[in-house]
Amino acid sequence: MSPKHSPILSHALKIPALSKLADKRIVLASNSPRRKEILQAIGIAPEIVPSAFAEDLPQSSFEDVHEYPVATATHKAVEVYERLVQENPDDPPDLVIGADTIVLSHISGPTSDFSYAQARQDILEKPESGEDHLRMLLDLNGGMCEVVTGVSLVYPILSAPGYDIKSMDERTLVHFADNEKSVIQAYVSNGEGRDRAGGFAIQGLGSLLVKKIDGDYNNVVGFPSTSFVKFLDLLIDEEPDFLAV
């Protein structure tokens, strides 16, 4: 059922991007507590409907790996939107938000014998074991990685197939301090980063491993709130069908 109360919380800024959502049914296609917390922090309290999408797209099918999380986010959002419409055609969601965050190995800039355009970044998955976790963080130690979040928005329109999709991605570089091996071993033993892509949680004890970031901190946590609000503003200005049905 549609929410009885506005999904926009009382502390939200009075700006078009958020005001436009005030009487809408907003759904987050994710069970991530971090994404929920980030959205609530900026004043949005969405319904939580986790996607059933398998998240098994082959990385090799993307010429640019940055398109991978965007595609996954799109599949998540579309799956939830279509399921909710099928369950209750009279109460479709006004906006479904899908998101996917990946951690990439970093590529240095071009040199005389290095083609940046042809090089490929690898996705850093969750550690498979304690040994793998230690290896991963030792590889990152004193270096950097790139965190990319794809965000896709699905909303109803009057023409076929009945919905439209708009997507964006946000990229943040994470620079790691040159930590003593004992510090990294202690972090691995703690277990915090065991179920995190890249093996660290910047919002927790993993912050002790990080020297600085270039970009949006919330993007590293799991959702790029600043770019998301700007994206909403852009769609309100440029897409007549956005949230109009």
C-alpha positions in Angstrom: 0.0 0.0 0.0 1.0 3.6 -0.5 2.6 5.2 2.6 0.2 7.0 4.9 2.8 9.6 5.6 5.1 11.5 3.3 8.4 9.8 2.6 10.1 13.2 3.1 11.1 13.7 6.7 10.7 16.9 8.6 14.4 17.7 8.6 14.7 17.5 4.8 15.8 20.7 3.0 13.0 22.6 1.3 14.4 22.1 -2.2 12.6 21.0 -5.4 14.4 17.7 -5.6 13.0 16.6 -2.3 9.7 18.5 -2.3 8.7 16.8 -5.5 8.8 13.4 -3.6 6.6 14.6 -0.8 3.4 12.8 -1.9 5.0 9.9 -3.8 5.5 6.2 -3.1 9.3 5.9 -3.0 10.9 2.4 -2.9 14.5 1.5 -2.3 15.3 -1.8 -4.0 17.9 -2.7 -1.5 18.2 -4.2 2.0 21.4 -2.3 2.7 21.1 -0.5 6.1 23.8 1.9 5.0 21.8 3.1 2.0 18.7 3.4 4.1 20.6 5.5 6.7 22.1 7.8 4.0 18.7 8.4 2.5 17.2 9.1 5.9 20.0 11.5 6.7 19.0 13.7 3.7 15.4 13.4 4.6 14.0 10.5 2.6 12.4 7.5 4.2 11.7 5.0 1.4 9.9 1.7 1.5 12.4 -1.1 1.6 11.8 -3.8 -1.0 15.0 -5.8 -1.6 15.5 -6.9 -5.2 15.5 -10.6 -6.1 17.9 -10.0 -9.0 20.8 -12.5 -8.9 23.5 -9.9 -9.5 25.4 -12.3 -11.8 26.2 -10.1 -14.8 29.5 -11.1 -16.4 32.1 -8.4 -16.0 33.7 -9.4 -19.3 30.5 -8.2 -21.2 31.2 -4.6 -20.3 33.8 -2.7 -22.4 33.9 -0.1 -19.6 33.7 -1.7 -16.1 32.1 1.4 -14.7 28.9 0.4 -16.6 28.7 -2.8 -14.6 27.2 -1.4 -11.3 24.9 0.8 -13.4 23.5 -2.3 -15.2 23.2 -4.2 -11.9 21.4 -1.2 -10.3 19.0 -1.1 -13.3 18.2 -4.8 -13.1 17.5 -4.4 -9.4 15.2 -1.5 -9.8 13.3 -2.9 -12.7 12.8 -6.3 -11.0 11.3 -4.5 -7.9 9.1 -2.2 -10.0 7.7 -4.9 -12.2 7.0 -7.1 -9.2 5.2 -4.4 -7.2 3.1 -3.5 -10.3 2.2 -7.1 -10.8 1.2 -7.5 -7.1 -1.0 -4.4 -7.0 -1.6 -2.7 -10.4 -3.7 0.0 -8.7 -0.9 1.1 -6.5 2.3 1.2 -8.5 5.4 2.9 -7.0 6.1 6.4 -8.1 9.9 5.9 -8.0 12.1 2.8 -7.4 15.7 3.5 -6.5 18.3 0.8 -7.4 21.9 1.0 -6.4 25.0 -1.1 -6.7 28.5 -0.3 -5.4 31.7 -2.0 -6.5 35.4 -1.5 -5.6 37.9 -1.4 -8.4 41.6 -1.8 -8.5 43.2 1.5 -9.5 45.1 2.2 -12.7 47.9 4.8 -12.7 47.9 7.4 -15.3 49.4 6.8 -18.8 53.1 6.5 -19.4 55.1 6.1 -22.6 54.7 2.3 -22.5 51.2 2.1 -20.8 47.9 2.5 -22.5 45.3 3.8 -20.0 42.5 3.4 -22.4 43.3 -0.2 -23.1 44.0 -1.2 -19.5 41.3 -3.0 -17.4 40.4 -2.5 -13.8 39.5 -5.5 -11.8 36.5 -5.7 -9.4 37.7 -6.3 -5.9 35.2 -8.8 -4.4 34.6 -9.7 -0.8 37.6 -11.6 0.7 37.3 -15.4 0.3 39.3 -16.2 3.5 41.4 -14.5 6.1 44.5 -15.1 4.0 42.8 -13.5 1.0 41.6 -10.6 3.1 45.2 -10.0 4.3 46.6 -10.2 0.7 43.9 -7.8 -0.5 44.6 -5.1 2.1 48.4 -5.5 1.7 47.9 -4.9 -2.1 45.9 -1.7 -1.3 48.3 -0.6 1.5 50.0 2.7 0.5 48.0 2.7 -2.8 44.4 3.4 -3.8 41.2 1.9 -5.1 38.2 3.3 -6.9 34.7 3.0 -5.5 31.9 3.2 -8.1 28.2 3.3 -7.3 25.6 2.9 -10.0 22.2 4.4 -9.3 19.1 3.7 -11.5 15.7 5.3 -11.1 12.5 3.6 -12.5 9.3 5.5 -12.7 5.9 5.1 -14.5 5.1 6.7 -17.8 2.1 6.4 -20.1 3.8 4.8 -23.1 5.1 1.2 -23.4 6.6 -0.5 -21.5 4.9 1.6 -18.8 8.1 2.8 -17.1 11.3 4.7 -17.9 14.8 4.3 -16.5 17.4 7.0 -15.7 20.8 6.1 -14.5 24.0 7.7 -13.2 27.2 6.6 -11.6 29.5 8.2 -9.0 33.3 7.5 -8.6 35.5 8.1 -5.6 39.2 7.4 -5.1 40.2 6.0 -1.7 43.9 6.6 -0.8 45.3 4.1 1.8 47.9 5.1 4.4 51.2 3.2 4.4 50.2 1.1 7.4 52.3 -1.3 9.4 51.6 -4.9 8.6 50.6 -5.5 12.2 47.8 -2.9 11.8 46.4 -4.6 8.8 46.7 -8.0 10.5 44.7 -6.6 13.5 42.0 -5.3 11.1 41.7 -8.7 9.4 41.5 -10.4 12.8 38.7 -8.0 13.9 36.6 -9.3 11.0 34.8 -6.0 10.2 35.8 -6.0 6.5 35.3 -9.7 5.9 31.9 -9.3 4.1 32.8 -6.0 2.4 33.9 -5.6 -1.2 37.5 -4.5 -1.1 37.8 -5.8 2.4 37.3 -2.6 4.4 34.4 -0.5 5.8 35.4 3.2 5.7 32.6 4.2 8.2 34.1 1.8 10.8 37.5 0.7 11.9 38.5 0.6 8.3 38.9 4.4 8.5 42.1 3.8 10.3 43.6 2.3 7.1 42.6 5.3 4.9 44.7 8.5 4.5 42.2 10.5 2.4 39.5 10.2 -0.3 38.9 12.2 -3.5 35.2 12.5 -3.9 32.0 11.7 -2.1 32.4 10.0 1.3 28.9 8.6 1.3 29.6 7.0 -2.1 32.2 4.9 -0.4 29.8 3.9 2.3 27.2 2.9 -0.4 25.1 5.7 -1.8 26.1 9.0 -3.4 23.6 11.3 -1.8 24.9 14.6 -3.2 24.9 13.4 -6.8 21.6 11.7 -6.3 19.9 15.0 -5.2 21.5 16.8 -8.2 20.3 14.1 -10.5 16.7 14.4 -9.2 16.9 18.2 -9.8 18.1 17.6 -13.4 15.3 15.1 -14.1 12.7 17.5 -12.7 14.0 20.3 -15.0 14.6 18.2 -18.2 12.2 15.2 -18.2 8.5 16.2 -18.4 7.4 12.6 -17.6 9.5 12.3 -14.4 7.1 11.7 -11.5 4.2 13.1 -13.6 2.1 10.0 -13.8 
